[in-house]
Structure formats: C-alpha cells, structure tokens
Amino acid sequence: MKTVLNSITAVMLASTLVACGSSSSDDSSDTSTPVTEVTGFSYDATDLIENVTEQVIVDGYEMLNSKATVLHNATLTLLENKNEAALLAAQQAWKDARVFWEQGESHIFGPVDSLSIDPHLDTWPLNTADLEALLASNTTFSADNVKNFDDGVQGFHTMEFLLFGNGVEDNDKSIDEMTVREMEYLIACAEVFNIHTQSLVDAWVISANADDEPAYKDYLLTPGNDKYSSELGVIEELVNGVIGIVDEVGNGKIAEPFGTSKDTADTSLVESQYSWNSLTDFSNNIVGVQNVFLGTFSDENDSPGLKAFINAGDAELAAKVETQISAAIAAIDAIAGADDMPFRQAIKDDAGRVRIQTAIDALGELQATLEEEVVPLIKEWNL
C-alpha cells in the first residue's frame, strides 16, 4: 500500500506541474506540434514518361528511319530511270523524312547527341565548295567513302542541294540539270543517312552503344540510374528539350537570317533554302514541341504529355502554354502570306518581315513562359 500511495501522490504532483505549465505565459514552453502549410502539388508521372518515350520519341525515330529507307530507295530508282517523275518522287521522299527529323528536334538528347547523329544528319550550312570539288574529282562515291567525309558534305542538306539545286531562283531542279555523278553521290549519301537513322532507333530500343548498354528508353522508363536519378530528372529533360528548340527556332533559325533590317538580312543563313522548305521545317519544330506537350504523335491522341503534369500544378498555366504553342505554329505558317512566299524571300520583303517579327514575338512569349513559369513550377512538385 505504501508504494501505491506514493505513486498516487507522484501522479497528482505531476498533474499539478503540468497544469501550472499550461497556464504559463511563456511561449517557449509550448510543446504543441506546429502546423505546416501544405505547398506544391502531386502528380504520378509514370504514364506520362512512358507515353512520351514510347509513343512520341521512339515512334518518331522509327518513322524517320522508315522514311530514310524510302528516300534511299527513291534515289536508286532515280539513277535507274532518270526522269522527272523519279526526281519528283525523290524530292518528296526528302521532304517526308524531313518532317520527322524536325519534329524530333524537340527532344535532342541521349543517343542523337552522344552518337553525333545530329551533325551527321543535319549539319548546316552546307560546304558547297567542298561538295562541288568532290563532284568534279575522280573520287568513287560509295557509302563507305561518304561516311568518312566531313559532316559538311553529307546528310540532309547535301541531298537537298543535289535534289533541288541552289534555290536562288527556284526550287524545282529538272532532271536535265542533274548529272550522273550527282545521282551517284546522292545514293551514297542516302544510304549513309539511313545507316545513321537505323543506329538512332537501335540505340533507343536495343542498346545505347556497342558496349551492351541498355536501350536508352529504359533510362527514362526506369529512372534511378546514372542518367536520371528520379522522374524529376526525366521531366526536366523533356522541359529543357522543348525550351531548347523554341529558342533555336526563334533566336537562331529565324532571327539570324532575318537580321535587323532588309540590308542585314542574310539568305546564306537560311536553313533548307535550296528546297524552300524552311517554313515547313520551323513549323514542324514547334509541332514537335506540341507533341511532347500533349503526348500525341501524328494526330494520334495518346496522351498524357507535359500538359498533364503542368495542369496538376497550375491549370491556368497549362492552358496558357497550349495556347502559345498553337499561336507560334500559326504565326510561322502565316509568314508565307497570301502569295506563299518562301522564307528566304520573306526576309527581304517589307510585309514578309512584319509577319516574321510576329512569329519571333510569339516564339519569344512561349519561351519566356516555359523558362519563367514552367521551370519554377517543377520545383513545386512533391515527387
């Protein structure tokens, strides 16, 4: 009993002390749990990453590779037939392949960079002096030879020059203007081109390099590796990819040849000037951004894309980006005007320059939103 009585006394004393403490005016003694304000947003990015990786990026490179095969076959047919129809078919095959390359520039990371696929396929400006010297030489044009040439005399723009001419007066080179040497060089270029596009697809779906590294897509699909430590790294890669091409189109591809006036406009800086395909290129660059944003490809409604992620954190911002992407594409398409003016002519035309400035402004607004609002939003993601 003594023990019990002592315990009761101890409990009563402790209760008294607690009561005294709770009535104190000293805030430092408050032991209640502080209320933490809930911030940020939650989003499960697994489906987004899988969809954009498989249905946008990989499908896009597979389409590019398929179109590259068609292009190579079209050049072989051209040498066999040497007629206008065969030349037109080869020119169209070049344009068809161009679509999927330009759209894919919204995600130029991974093997397209590490394997130097980009410079092999799309080095610009073309080194016309070296190309013409090669055509005038006795060099044999085979895929093995051309593959070892400098990037400035192979890839898209070498084939463009051979197929369409110099682009100064027109873009409709006739079969009579094309030599057998040009056809032989074209065939070798197209074969090497197809070898590179196949390597790009293989790197994404089979192995990222010859050392049996996993397929590059697996790095994105299963983050927690030496390239992407988490889904956050993948989302950042996708966002930086679209920012990169919006910047390149607005401040590089369009603004650099545009110059500050008609006097400083420089047609030599216009990409795809031989085929007059520049505006289609620029538009497809931003369509590629739209593909990653919406998670769609070739009008297939696969989704989700970055829009779903941004929408989870700020629905108003997601709608703003979608509107700005559409506005940028429309502004680029409008540069041609009612008379379908090529970009290389529009930079020297008063009305054309007004339309070009509108496109530059639209791209600048999109870039600013991505950099100043979307990038900070990523930091609020409760991963």
Disulfide bonds with the S-S distance in Angstrom:
none
